[in-house]
Amino acid sequence: MAKIIDVGTHLSLVRRPNGRFLVLDSYDLEQEQRDQLMRLTDDGKAVDAIVNVHPFHTVFCRATHELLPHARLIGTRRHLSELPELPWDKNVIEDTATQADFADTLEFSLPGGVDLVTDDPDVHAGSVLARHRESRIVHVDDTINVLAAPGFLGRLLPQSSLKFHPKLPEALEKRPGATDAFAGWARDIAERWSDTRIVCAAHSDIRHLGEGGWREEVLKALEGVDKTLSRHRAEFG
């Protein structure tokens, strides 16, 4: 940000039941990381697809595609419009039909009542959440945050519990019922993914949860945006 602060990003490598792999999100790996990925994936040949789940996380898409040029390249509609020179799959990840291609490995969830892409490029609250079925690890970009101090301060200060993105007020759809749709979605994933024990959150940290921790922290995060939802409901219904 402003060529001063490195806000970080992340990439997850996911093993499928058939032994092949998916890459979640894009990142220009350092050499040691690249070597690890290649060793695990038969020099990259065992990677079926690169799945980009946040419309505004586009900086490293080219680098990851060049590293794994044979892999199916999947993004959101914004990826296709922002980087049309890349060989994107025509099927986008916010569509349930595309998500079904990876149903043996991943569950997906798209927040209700939220614009995936807004007119303001600084509003990044919308994304497609992914959960690995076998390990029950959630990979999430921005929609749910884990706040952690950078550098050595991270070893001294505790990370936060799960939080919804601070730009949620701007991301909520300007229509009646948007707040109820968002709250309903949050309660649904709190219950449906209640056995989640690890959350990989973009820009920040990995959060390890105790039994019932996901449900508790998602519902607490929902309580934390109650005033935001009430103000939106008062304006739009």
DAQUI-V175277 format. One record per backbone hydrogen bond with DSSP energy under -1.0 kcal/mol. NH is the residue of the N-H (numbers start at 1). CO is the residue of the C=O. If there is no record, write none. Layout:
nh;co
NH;CO
NH;CO
//
This chain:
nh;co
4;1
5;1
12;24
14;22
16;20
19;16
21;46
22;14
23;49
24;12
25;51
29;27
34;30
35;31
36;32
37;33
38;34
39;35
40;36
41;37
43;38
45;42
46;41
47;44
48;21
50;72
51;23
52;74
57;54
58;56
61;58
64;60
65;61
66;62
67;63
68;64
71;68
72;48
74;50
80;76
81;77
82;78
83;79
86;83
88;86
89;73
93;75
95;92
99;95
100;96
101;98
102;99
103;100
105;102
106;102
107;131
109;129
115;171
123;120
128;53
129;109
130;139
131;107
132;137
133;105
136;132
138;198
139;130
140;200
143;141
145;163
153;150
154;151
155;152
156;153
157;153
160;147
163;145
165;143
168;165
171;167
172;168
173;113
175;173
178;175
181;177
182;178
183;179
184;180
185;181
186;182
187;183
188;184
189;185
190;186
191;187
192;188
193;189
194;191
196;193
199;207
200;138
201;205
202;140
204;201
207;199
209;197
213;210
216;212
217;213
218;214
219;215
220;216
221;217
222;218
223;219
224;220
226;223
229;225
230;226
231;227
232;228
233;229
234;230
235;231
236;232
237;233
//
